[in-house]
Amino acid sequence: VHSGEKIHLRALPDGLRMQATIRSFEGRMASVELEAAGEPLFLGQAVELGGETVVYLGVVQQIEPALVWLELEHRLERSRLAELKSVWSERSPED
């Protein structure tokens, strides 16, 4: 994920996807600009930040009208998630 990249932001566990753009990404901190008003976000709220190849899980640290700062805690490669999903779907209900 890099500055200027289009991503989605979603409140966990079941929020709606909001389209956004990465404005800065440094270490574990990212700021994203929301493209349109969506559901409200709150400080300390768990969120998913989804890019084309990577999903990050993090927490809202600061909010301004269209800009949200996140502390990212986990990074998940979509290719690895697809492998895990494949294994899970192959397992029988008895496993």
SEKESE-569461 format. One line per field, with one value per atom (N, C-alpha, C): residue number from 1; atom name; residue in three letters; x, y, z; chain. Coordinates in steps of 0.2 Angstrom, whole numbers, always signed. Layout:
BEGIN
resi <- NUM_...
name <- CA_...
resn <- ala_...
xx <- X_...
yy <- Y_...
zz <- Z_...
chain <- A_...
end
This chain:
BEGIN
resi <- 1_1_1_2_2_2_3_3_3_4_4_4_5_5_5_6_6_6_7_7_7_8_8_8_9_9_9_10_10_10_11_11_11_12_12_12_13_13_13_14_14_14_15_15_15_16_16_16_17_17_17_18_18_18_19_19_19_20_20_20_21_21_21_22_22_22_23_23_23_24_24_24_25_25_25_26_26_26_27_27_27_28_28_28_29_29_29_30_30_30_31_31_31_32_32_32_33_33_33_34_34_34_35_35_35_36_36_36_37_37_37_38_38_38_39_39_39_40_40_40_41_41_41_42_42_42_43_43_43_44_44_44_45_45_45_46_46_46_47_47_47_48_48_48_49_49_49_50_50_50_51_51_51_52_52_52_53_53_53_54_54_54_55_55_55_56_56_56_57_57_57_58_58_58_59_59_59_60_60_60_61_61_61_62_62_62_63_63_63_64_64_64_65_65_65_66_66_66_67_67_67_68_68_68_69_69_69_70_70_70_71_71_71_72_72_72_73_73_73_74_74_74_75_75_75_76_76_76_77_77_77_78_78_78_79_79_79_80_80_80_81_81_81_82_82_82_83_83_83_84_84_84_85_85_85_86_86_86_87_87_87_88_88_88_89_89_89_90_90_90_91_91_91_92_92_92_93_93_93_94_94_94_95_95_95
name <- N_CA_C_N_CA_C_N_CA_C_N_CA_C_N_CA_C_N_CA_C_N_CA_C_N_CA_C_N_CA_C_N_CA_C_N_CA_C_N_CA_C_N_CA_C_N_CA_C_N_CA_C_N_CA_C_N_CA_C_N_CA_C_N_CA_C_N_CA_C_N_CA_C_N_CA_C_N_CA_C_N_CA_C_N_CA_C_N_CA_C_N_CA_C_N_CA_C_N_CA_C_N_CA_C_N_CA_C_N_CA_C_N_CA_C_N_CA_C_N_CA_C_N_CA_C_N_CA_C_N_CA_C_N_CA_C_N_CA_C_N_CA_C_N_CA_C_N_CA_C_N_CA_C_N_CA_C_N_CA_C_N_CA_C_N_CA_C_N_CA_C_N_CA_C_N_CA_C_N_CA_C_N_CA_C_N_CA_C_N_CA_C_N_CA_C_N_CA_C_N_CA_C_N_CA_C_N_CA_C_N_CA_C_N_CA_C_N_CA_C_N_CA_C_N_CA_C_N_CA_C_N_CA_C_N_CA_C_N_CA_C_N_CA_C_N_CA_C_N_CA_C_N_CA_C_N_CA_C_N_CA_C_N_CA_C_N_CA_C_N_CA_C_N_CA_C_N_CA_C_N_CA_C_N_CA_C_N_CA_C_N_CA_C_N_CA_C_N_CA_C_N_CA_C_N_CA_C_N_CA_C_N_CA_C_N_CA_C_N_CA_C_N_CA_C_N_CA_C_N_CA_C
resn <- val_val_val_his_his_his_ser_ser_ser_gly_gly_gly_glu_glu_glu_lys_lys_lys_ile_ile_ile_his_his_his_leu_leu_leu_arg_arg_arg_ala_ala_ala_leu_leu_leu_pro_pro_pro_asp_asp_asp_gly_gly_gly_leu_leu_leu_arg_arg_arg_met_met_met_gln_gln_gln_ala_ala_ala_thr_thr_thr_ile_ile_ile_arg_arg_arg_ser_ser_ser_phe_phe_phe_glu_glu_glu_gly_gly_gly_arg_arg_arg_met_met_met_ala_ala_ala_ser_ser_ser_val_val_val_glu_glu_glu_leu_leu_leu_glu_glu_glu_ala_ala_ala_ala_ala_ala_gly_gly_gly_glu_glu_glu_pro_pro_pro_leu_leu_leu_phe_phe_phe_leu_leu_leu_gly_gly_gly_gln_gln_gln_ala_ala_ala_val_val_val_glu_glu_glu_leu_leu_leu_gly_gly_gly_gly_gly_gly_glu_glu_glu_thr_thr_thr_val_val_val_val_val_val_tyr_tyr_tyr_leu_leu_leu_gly_gly_gly_val_val_val_val_val_val_gln_gln_gln_gln_gln_gln_ile_ile_ile_glu_glu_glu_pro_pro_pro_ala_ala_ala_leu_leu_leu_val_val_val_trp_trp_trp_leu_leu_leu_glu_glu_glu_leu_leu_leu_glu_glu_glu_his_his_his_arg_arg_arg_leu_leu_leu_glu_glu_glu_arg_arg_arg_ser_ser_ser_arg_arg_arg_leu_leu_leu_ala_ala_ala_glu_glu_glu_leu_leu_leu_lys_lys_lys_ser_ser_ser_val_val_val_trp_trp_trp_ser_ser_ser_glu_glu_glu_arg_arg_arg_ser_ser_ser_pro_pro_pro_glu_glu_glu_asp_asp_asp
xx <- +4_+0_+4_+3_+7_+3_+6_+2_-1_-8_-11_-15_-14_-17_-25_-29_-36_-37_-41_-42_-49_-51_-57_-56_-60_-60_-67_-67_-73_-72_-77_-78_-79_-75_-76_-81_-86_-85_-89_-94_-98_-100_-96_-97_-97_-100_-100_-93_-91_-85_-86_-81_-81_-74_-75_-69_-65_-59_-54_-47_-43_-37_-31_-26_-20_-17_-17_-13_-6_-5_+2_+2_+8_+9_+16_+17_+23_+23_+27_+28_+21_+18_+12_+6_+8_+2_+1_-6_-8_-14_-14_-20_-23_-30_-34_-39_-40_-45_-51_-57_-63_-66_-68_-71_-78_-82_-88_-90_-95_-97_-100_-98_-101_-103_-103_-105_-100_-103_-98_-93_-87_-81_-80_-77_-76_-69_-66_-59_-59_-53_-53_-56_-60_-64_-59_-61_-57_-59_-54_-56_-52_-54_-51_-49_-43_-40_-38_-42_-41_-38_-32_-29_-30_-27_-27_-24_-18_-15_-14_-16_-15_-21_-22_-28_-24_-25_-23_-29_-27_-32_-29_-33_-30_-36_-34_-38_-38_-44_-44_-41_-36_-33_-35_-37_-39_-43_-48_-53_-54_-54_-56_-61_-64_-70_-69_-64_-64_-57_-53_-47_-47_-44_-44_-37_-35_-28_-29_-25_-26_-19_-19_-13_-15_-10_-11_-8_-11_-9_-7_-11_-10_-10_-5_-5_-6_-11_-13_-12_-8_-8_-14_-17_-23_-22_-16_-14_-14_-11_-11_-18_-22_-29_-33_-32_-35_-33_-26_-24_-28_-28_-31_-39_-42_-49_-50_-45_-46_-45_-40_-40_-46_-48_-54_-60_-61_-67_-66_-60_-59_-60_-60_-61_-68_-69_-76_-78_-85_-88_-86_-83_-81_-74_-70_-64_-63
yy <- -6_+0_+6_+11_+17_+23_+29_+35_+36_+38_+39_+33_+27_+21_+21_+19_+18_+12_+12_+7_+7_+2_+3_+3_+6_+6_+3_-1_-4_-5_-3_-4_-11_-14_-21_-21_-26_-32_-32_-28_-29_-22_-18_-11_-11_-6_-5_-3_-5_-3_+4_+8_+15_+16_+19_+20_+26_+25_+30_+30_+35_+35_+36_+32_+33_+40_+44_+50_+50_+45_+44_+37_+35_+28_+28_+27_+27_+23_+18_+13_+9_+10_+7_+12_+18_+23_+25_+26_+28_+33_+37_+42_+41_+41_+39_+45_+47_+52_+48_+49_+46_+49_+46_+49_+52_+49_+51_+50_+54_+52_+45_+42_+35_+34_+28_+27_+30_+33_+36_+31_+34_+30_+33_+30_+32_+31_+35_+33_+27_+23_+16_+11_+12_+7_+3_-3_-8_-7_-7_-6_-11_-12_-16_-11_-11_-7_-11_-11_-16_-13_-16_-14_-20_-19_-24_-31_-31_-37_-38_-33_-34_-31_-34_-32_-30_-24_-22_-22_-24_-23_-18_-13_-8_-4_+1_+5_+12_+16_+23_+27_+31_+35_+42_+45_+52_+53_+57_+58_+66_+68_+74_+74_+79_+78_+73_+73_+68_+64_+65_+61_+57_+51_+47_+44_+44_+41_+35_+30_+23_+20_+17_+13_+6_+3_-3_-9_-14_-19_-26_-27_-34_-33_-36_-36_-43_-44_-50_-50_-55_-55_-59_-56_-59_-66_-67_-73_-78_-77_-81_-83_-78_-79_-83_-83_-87_-94_-95_-102_-105_-101_-103_-105_-100_-102_-108_-110_-116_-122_-122_-127_-128_-122_-123_-126_-124_-126_-134_-136_-143_-148_-145_-149_-151_-157_-160_-157_-157_-154_-158_-164_-168_-166_-163_-161_-156
zz <- +0_+0_+0_-4_-5_-5_-4_-5_-12_-12_-18_-20_-17_-19_-17_-21_-19_-15_-10_-5_-3_+1_+5_+12_+16_+23_+26_+31_+33_+41_+44_+52_+53_+58_+60_+65_+66_+62_+55_+54_+49_+45_+45_+42_+35_+32_+25_+22_+16_+13_+11_+13_+11_+6_+0_-4_-1_-2_+1_-3_-1_-4_+1_+1_+6_+5_+10_+9_+12_+17_+20_+23_+23_+26_+28_+35_+38_+44_+43_+49_+50_+56_+57_+57_+54_+54_+47_+46_+39_+40_+35_+35_+28_+28_+22_+22_+15_+14_+11_+14_+12_+6_+1_-5_-4_+1_+2_+9_+12_+19_+19_+24_+25_+32_+34_+41_+46_+52_+56_+59_+60_+63_+70_+74_+81_+83_+88_+90_+93_+92_+95_+92_+86_+83_+78_+78_+74_+67_+62_+55_+51_+45_+40_+34_+32_+26_+21_+15_+10_+4_+2_-4_-9_-15_-20_-18_-15_-13_-6_-2_+6_+9_+15_+20_+26_+29_+36_+41_+47_+52_+57_+59_+63_+67_+70_+75_+73_+73_+72_+77_+76_+80_+80_+75_+74_+68_+69_+64_+62_+56_+54_+49_+46_+42_+36_+33_+27_+28_+33_+34_+41_+40_+46_+47_+53_+54_+58_+55_+58_+60_+66_+68_+66_+61_+58_+62_+64_+69_+66_+60_+57_+49_+46_+39_+36_+31_+29_+21_+18_+11_+8_+3_+0_-3_-6_-9_-3_+3_+8_+11_+11_+14_+9_+2_-2_-1_+0_+2_+8_+13_+19_+18_+14_+13_+9_+4_+0_+5_+10_+14_+19_+21_+26_+22_+15_+12_+10_+10_+8_+14_+20_+26_+27_+29_+30_+37_+38_+44_+50_+49_+55_+58_+54_+56_+62
chain <- A_A_A_A_A_A_A_A_A_A_A_A_A_A_A_A_A_A_A_A_A_A_A_A_A_A_A_A_A_A_A_A_A_A_A_A_A_A_A_A_A_A_A_A_A_A_A_A_A_A_A_A_A_A_A_A_A_A_A_A_A_A_A_A_A_A_A_A_A_A_A_A_A_A_A_A_A_A_A_A_A_A_A_A_A_A_A_A_A_A_A_A_A_A_A_A_A_A_A_A_A_A_A_A_A_A_A_A_A_A_A_A_A_A_A_A_A_A_A_A_A_A_A_A_A_A_A_A_A_A_A_A_A_A_A_A_A_A_A_A_A_A_A_A_A_A_A_A_A_A_A_A_A_A_A_A_A_A_A_A_A_A_A_A_A_A_A_A_A_A_A_A_A_A_A_A_A_A_A_A_A_A_A_A_A_A_A_A_A_A_A_A_A_A_A_A_A_A_A_A_A_A_A_A_A_A_A_A_A_A_A_A_A_A_A_A_A_A_A_A_A_A_A_A_A_A_A_A_A_A_A_A_A_A_A_A_A_A_A_A_A_A_A_A_A_A_A_A_A_A_A_A_A_A_A_A_A_A_A_A_A_A_A_A_A_A_A_A_A_A_A_A_A_A_A_A_A_A_A_A_A_A_A_A_A
end
